[in-house]
Every structure is written in structure tokens, then in C-alpha cells.
Amino acid sequence: MNSLLLACYHGMPASLRSAAATIRGWYLRRWRYNRGSDQLATEALERDRWTGAQWHKWREERIAYVLQRAATRVPYYREQWAARRRGGDTASPELLANWPLLEKDTVRANPRAFLADDCDPKQMFHEQTSGTTGKPLGIWRTKDTVSSIQAIADARTRMWDGIPRDARWARLGGQLVIPIKQRRPPFWVWNAAMRQLYLSSFHLAPDLIPHYLDALARYRVLYIAAYPSSLYALAREALRLGRTDITMTAVYTNAEPVLPEHRATIAEAFQCQVRETYGMTETVAAASECDAGRLHAWPEFGHVEVREDGEFICTGLLNLEMPLIRYRVGDHGSPAPASADDGTSGCDCGRGLPLMGSIGGRTNDLLLTPDGRQVFWLNPVFYGLQGVRQSQIVQEKIDLLRVLIAPAPGFTPAIARTIVERLRQRMGEVRVLVDQVEEVPRTSNGKLRAVICNLSPAQRAEALERRVAVTTGAES
């Protein structure tokens, strides 16, 4: 929405803003659902019971088809392979390992070059990534692809928990549904077309959260999808106020890692299970948590390679109109746990869907130590510290970290010293400054980034080179 339309929308009374949200909801619903949606969801649930051998066979056949289509029908790849042939490269495009890594900036520079030449973008659904780095990229999908994505997502979230499609639900997200400066409720809109209460993640100040809790109770919300940091803010206040009138069937988290204390607090406040989900706008990988607490991959979305350093390299298998091959999504994690002897996941939930390893975070959230080590998993720095409501670690220099703390009751100088000590245990001899703030700033799409590295590319390269020099010297 451009700035003029957004200003007009924000100038409307609350009832008209909800009407506008409902109109948008009808549009999205027409794209996401059709007469075949229930069958698509049923088929997804049936695939949940496939064996490891069945998934392996399906994946190999699908990858082969995607690679053949990309090499022959997608302009970017077709030209890339032609250039390789002219240079004498005889590698086969039928092998995934022969394809180079694909950078986001390459797709961002000319996204239409990744559209198959038998597709018409005017007849497709266009969506942009959230653009955490400030540079979103465009993704196109056909109506069949959009409805398939929605069916699989419904099957492996709300349908796993027995929640009907017509249930009232809420999303606490980063859309500017109300003006940022507004300090009086409502901090939400009601999208009647999708039976969705959309709540702003930009107004979660402690004195305003009770209004959110009132809305969740008044609209009889059965489940909610949100960033863990936003849900944690709601949950803490609900427990502090002794609110027992907000019960849900499930809570679905996305976009941020779920800390153990966040999970426990959210589950207690809303009296339900917390289900972690994973995905991105590019739909080249996805996963959701079952009732046994294990994260299951959605193989139909994409094939994930986990490199030695934990980086995810993804090949999309669902969006055949805009296939992204060996795409660097910018996420890190651990390899999937080993399968059972019969090739199944071995999960107590009984599903054969492959398991996914833990998901860490974005590559641009990797910090560098003075000796060149890369560090991401810093969540344990805050484990057990009850006086911290929100936090963010920012690397300003190779030897300087700044920690922003939005304190909760009980925060003391001793807690600040503990944070400094734990960071130095992980980062080495660095300076650590702890600043108390009322609210940790969020990104333009409402996310709270736990870790930010502000080093320039040149500074990162210098530190990594230092690490290589130290390692080489130790081995010589």
C-alpha cells in the first residue's frame, strides 16, 4: 500500500478500517481457497503417513522435474547453462550438486527472469518478502500454487490440532493496521471474510496490552499466530493480571526462535500448546511442530541442504512457476535427526514426515568474535533471567557489543553483570554495554530481532581472514 492510500486508510474510523480489511480478506480468500481445497488438505494429511522410502522416491522425482523445467523454461537458468556450455562446461543440469548457489540479491535484481516463460505474471498472485534488510523481493505464484500452499499449511497446523476452518483466530503481525502514534484502542481490525482479528505488533506497551487481552476474549479467538516475542509480551501481562478468561486450542509461532521460558509463559497464559512453525515468503522450505514437540519438515515445499556451518541451502519444489534452485535463504540451523531403521521419522506422533533440525536464525545475525569465530546461538545468555522483558544484542564493532534491555520488575545491576559475563564467555574479550530502554525497536514489519550485526562487509571479511590465518598457523 503506497503512502497516500495508507494515510487515507489510517484516517478512517475503526469500523471502516475493519471493512477495508474484510474486503482485502475476501480477495485473499478467493486466491487461497477453492472447491478443491478440502481434498488438497486431505491428501496432505495422507502424505503425513508416508514412509521414508516413499518420501525419498517422491523427492528424487520432483527434484529431477524441477531441474529440467528450470534449465529449459526459466530465462535466468537457461541463459546461465548456455553460458556455461559456451565456456566448455560439460556438467549435467540433471544433478543438483552441479547448480551454483543462488543469492537473494540476484533474484531481487531481476525477479521476472526467474519466471518460467509459460507463465503470465498478470494472471498470478504477486507477493513481496518482508525485507528485513530493507530490500524486499517479488515472488509470483499461480492460483493453483497458492491454494496448494494454503492447504498444506492448514493441514499441518490447525488440522493437526482439530481446529475447524471457520474458527475465529488472530494474527499479531507487522501490518500497519492502525497509525503508529495511536494510543487509544482499537489496536486491531476485524477481517470478517477470514474470521481473523488482526492485531498490531507495534503497540505492545505494557499499559496498552490489557486492551489486546480484552479483544482476544471479546472476539472469542480460538487460536493465534504471531512472533514469539509479541506473544510473550501478551502472556506475561495476562499472567500478571491473573487473566483466566483467554483460553485457546493452540498458539503458532513464526519468524523468530522460541526461547524455553517464552514457550512456558505463553503456554501457561493461554492454557494451550505452543507450536513452532518455520517458513518464508519464497516457500522453498517449511516445517511445523507436532504434539510430541518435534519439528517436521514439509517436503512438498522444498529440499533443504544443511552446510557444514549450518547454513540452509534450499531448492523450491512447489512453486513451479518461479523455481529457486540452491537458494540461500539466509537461515541457519542443525541437520535433521537420524531417521529410524525403517526410514520413518521415528517420532512419537506416528507421522512419517521427515524431522527437521533446530532452526537458529538469519545469517546477518551471526556475530564475529575478535579472533574470527562466528557466533549465533546467544539465547542462553538470557536463560533464567526473570527481570528481562525484551532484549537485543547489537554488535557495533568487532570488540564492542551493545545490549538493549526492556526491563521487567526485578531487573537489577546484578542481572546486567550476568549478561555481560555470559556474553564474554561466548564472545571472548569484548566490551559490553547494557542500555535500558522502554521498548526494544522492531523492524518495519514488526519483528523483534534478537541479534544484529552492524559490521561492514569489509570488517566481516577482515575478521574471517584473521580466523583463517590463525587456523593455518596452528596447523603448520
N, C-alpha and C positions, 0 to 999 in steps of 0.2 A: 504494500500500500504506500503510495507516494505521500509526501509530507502534507500536501494540500488536502487530500482525501482524509488522511489521519486527523488533521486539525478539524475538519468538518465532522468526522465521526466522534471525536472527543467532545465536540460542542453539543452533541445530542443529549437529551435527558436519558436516564438509565434505561427506561422502557424501550426507547428507540435503539439504544445500543444493543440490547438483547434481541430486538427484532432484526437488526443487521446481522448479528451473529447467527441467528436462526436461518436467514437467507443463505448465508455462507455455508451453514451446515447442510442445507438441502442440496447445494451444489456438490459438496464433498461426498455426501451420501450417495448421490447418483453415480459418482465415479467409483466409489468403494464397494457398493453392493449392487447385485443384480439377481435375476431369478436363479442363477446357478451358484450363488454364494454359499448356501447351506450345504450343497453337495461338495463344493471345494473344501469346506471346513471338515466335513465328514471324512473325505479322502485323506486330509492331513492327519486326522486322528488315527486313521487306519495305518498310515505310514509310521506312526509312532511305535508300532509293534514290529516293524521290520527287524530282521537280524542284521548283524554287522556285515555279513556277506551280501545281503540284498542291497544295503546302502553302498557298499563298495562297488558293486556292479553298476548301480544307477549312476554313481558319481563319475566313474570312468567313462561311461557312455555319454553323459551330459557334458563333461569337460571336452571330449572329442568333438561333439557337435558345436559347442560354443566356440572352440578354437577355429574350426573350419569356417563357421559363419563370420567370425571376426576377421579372419585373414582374407576373405573373399568379398564381403559385403560392407565392411566398415572402412570408410576412406582413410582414416589415420593409420590403421593397421595394414591395409592393403598397400599404401604408399611406403610404409616402413619396411615391409617384406620385399617390395620391389627394389628399394634402395639397397637392401642387404644382398639381394641377388646380383645387382649390378656391381657390387663391391666384391663379388666372389664368394659370399657366404652361402654355404650349401646346407645349413642347419634346417631341420624339418619343423614347420609350424605345428605339426601334429603333437609335438612334445611340449608340455607346459614349461619345462625347465629351459627351453630354448627362447622363451619370451623374456624380454628385458623388464625390469621393474618400471612401473608407471607412476609418475609423480602427480600429486594433486595440481600443481601449477601448470602442468602440461594439459590436463583436462580443462582447467579453469581458463586457460588462454584461448582455447577454441573448442568448446564443448560439443558443438554441432558436428565436428569432424569425427566424433565417436558414435554418431547416429548411423545405424545401418541405412544403406541407400534405398531400401524398400519401405522406408517409414516417412510419414509426413508429420513434421512437428506441430503443424497447425491442428492436427486431429489428436494430439497427445496431451497428457497431463504434464505440466511443467512445474517443477519444484526446485527450490534452491536450498543448499546446505545452510546450516545456521551461521557459518562463517565466524568461528571462534577467533580466527586470526584477522578478521575484518575483511576477508576476501571470499565471499560465498561463490559456489559454482553451481551451474544449472544441470538438472537431471530431467530427462524426458522418459515417460512411460505410456504404453497404450492402456486402454481401459481394461483389457484382459489381465495385463500385468498388475495394475493397481488392485483389481478385485482379488487376484491370487495372493498378493501380499497381505491384504486385509484378512482374507480367510484364514491363512496360516497363522497370522498374529492373533486373531480371535481364538482359534483352536488351542493355541499353546499358552494362552494367558487365562482369560476369563472362563473358557470352556473347560480347562483343566480344573478350575475351581467351582464348576457347576453354576456359573453366573449366566443368566439368560441375556439375549441380545438387547432386550428392551429395558434392562436395568438402568436406573439412574446412576450416573457416575460423574466424577470430577477430574479435571486436569488442572494441575497447578504448574503453569508454564510461563514462557517468556514472551508471549504476545502482549503488545501494549493495549490491553482491552480497556484501560482507563488512563487518564492523564497521570504522569509520574508525580506531579505535585499534589494530587488529590489526597486529602487526609480524612475524608468522611466516607463511610460506606454508601453504596456497594463497591467492593473491590473486585467485582466479578461481573460476568454476563451469563444469562441462561440461554443456551442453544437448544431450543425445543426440538429441532429436527433430529438431533443426535442424543437427546436427553442428557445433555452434558452441562455441568456447571464449570465454566472456565474461570479460574481464579488467577489473579495477578501474582507473580512471584516477586514483584518489585515493591510490595507494600507490607512485607512481613516484619514490621516493627513490633516489639513486644506489646505496646499499647493498642495496636490495631488487630493483633491475632485473634482476640476474643470474637471479633466480628466474623472472621473466617469460620471459626468453630460454630457460631450460631447459624451461618449459612449452610454448612455441611449437615447440621441437624435438621434445619428447616426444609431443605430440598431432599432429605431422606436419601442421601448418597450411599450407594451400596459398595462401591469401590472407587479408588483414586489412583491416578498415575502422576508421578511427579519426580523431581530431582530429590535425592535423599536429604540434601542439606535443607531444602524447603520443608519437607515432611518432618524433619527433626525439629525445626523451629515450631511447627504447629504442635507436634507431640509433646514437647517439653512444656509448653504453655497449657495444653489440655490437662496434663498430669498435675501441674502446679495449681490449677483452678479446680481440680477434682471433678472434671467433666466426665461423666459416665454415660452420657446420652448419645455419644457418637460411636457407634459400632459398625464395622464394615466386614465384608466377607474376605477381602484381600486388599493389599496395597502393592502396587507395582512401581518399582523404582527404575530410573533410566539415567543415562548420561554421566553419572558420577559413581565412583566406588562407594559401596555401603560399608561403613565402619561398624564393628560389632556393637558398640554402645548405641549407635544410631538405630540399628536394627532392633535392639532390645527395647529402646524407648518408644519407637514407633509401634511395635507390636503390642506393647502394654497399653499405650494410649488409645489405639483404635481396636484393640481386642481381636486381632486377626493376624494371619501370617503375612510376612513381608516377602515379596517375590522380586528378586533381582532380574532385570532384563538387559539385553545388550543389542545394540543395532546402530545404524546410521542412515542418513538420507540416501546414500548411494546404494543401499540394500545389497551389499556384497558379503555380508555376514550378519548373523543374528543368533540369539540364544535366550532362553528363559529358564527360570528356576522351578523345579518340581516340588512336590510336597515332602520329598525326602531331603530337600536342601541342596540338591545338586544342580549344576547349570548344564542344560542340554543345548547343543548346537542345533540350528535349523539348517540341515544340509541343502535344502532346496534354494536357499538364498545365495550360498557361495561356498567355495572351498578355501580354507584358511591354512596358510603355511606359517609356522612359528619359527622365526630365525633364531640363531644361537643367542642373540642379545635380547630375545623376547619380542621382537617387532612382528606385528601381524602383516602378512602379505596376502591379499585377498583376490580371488577371481570370482566375479559375479556369475551365477548360474541361473538366475530367474529373469532378470531384465535383458531379454534377448535383443531388444531394440537398441540398447546402449550398453553393450558388454564392456566391462572394465577388467582387463587381464593383468594379473600380478600387480594389483593396485596397492600403493602404500597408504593405508587409511590413517596412519598416524597413531595407532593404538599399540600398546604393549601388554603382554601377559605371559602366562606359563603354558607349556604344552598340555595337551589333553591327557587325563589319566589313562593308564593302560586299560584296554578292554578285557572282558572276561575271556576264558578259554574258548567259549563258543562264538566269540566275535561280537557279542552284545555289549551294551554299556555296563552291565552288572549292577545297575542302580536298583535300590530297594523299591523304587516306584514301579518297576516292572517294564518300563518303556525301553525300547531298543535304540532310541535316538542317541547318537554319539554324545559323549560328555565333552564339555569344554573346560579348559583350564581356567585359573583365576585371571581376571582382567585388571590390569594395573591402571593405565591411563595414557595420555597423549604423549607423543614424542617431544612436543615442545614444552612439556612439563618435566623433562629429565634435567636434573641439576648436575653440575660438574664440580668435582672436588678440585682443590689446587693441584693435586697430582694426576688429574685427568680421568679419574673414575666417574662413571655415570651412575647417578642415584635417582631412583624414582620413588620407591616404596617408603614414604616417610610418615604414613598414617600412624604407626606405633608411637611416634613422638607424642601423640595426644591421648594415647590409651589411658584410661583410668583417671583422667583429669576432669573432675566434675565442674570446675569453675570456668570452663571454656564453652561458650555458646556457638561461636563461629571462629574459624581460623584460616589463615592463608600464609604460605611461605613464599617469599619472593627473593630470588637471587638477583641482586643488583650488581655485584662484582664477583669475580672468581673467589674472593675471600670474604665476601660480605653478604649475609642473609638478613632480611627484614621479615619479622613475623607480625602479622596483623591479628590481633585478638579482640573479638567482641565478647567481653566477659559476662559470665553468669554469676549469680550470687555464690560467694565462696572463693572467688578468684583472689589469690594472694601473691605477694612477691616471691614466695617460695615456689609457687606453680610456674611462674615466669623463669625462675632459675632452673627448674626441672626441664623445661622446654629447651633452654639454652644448652644444658648438659647433654640431653638426648640428641640434639642436632649435631653437636660436636662429636659425639660418639660415632655418628654416621658419616659426617662430612669432613672430619679432621679439624685442623687448626684454622677455623674461620671465625670472623666476628659475627655476632648475632645480636641484632637489635629487636626488642619486643615493644611494639606500639599498641596501646589500647585504643580501639575505635568503637563507635556506636554500632556500625554495621560494616561488615566486610563488603567491598564493592563487588557487584555482579557484572557479568559480561552483558553485551547488548541484547542477548536472547535469554537473559535471566539465570544463567548458570553461575554457580559459585566454584571457581577454580581453586582447588586446594593448594596447588603448587604452580608457580610461574617462574620461568627462567628468562630474564631480561638481558642475558649476554648476547652480544652481537655474533653473527656467523664467524667473524674473524676471531673473536675471543674463544668461541667454542672450538674452532679448528686448532688454535694455538694450544689449548689445554689438552685436546686429544692427541696432538703431536707429542706433547710432553710425556703423555702416558706411554705412547709407543716407544719413545726414546728410553724411558725408564725400564720398560719391559725388555727391550732389545739388549740394554746394558746388563740386565740381570741374567740374561740367558747366555751372554758371550763369555 
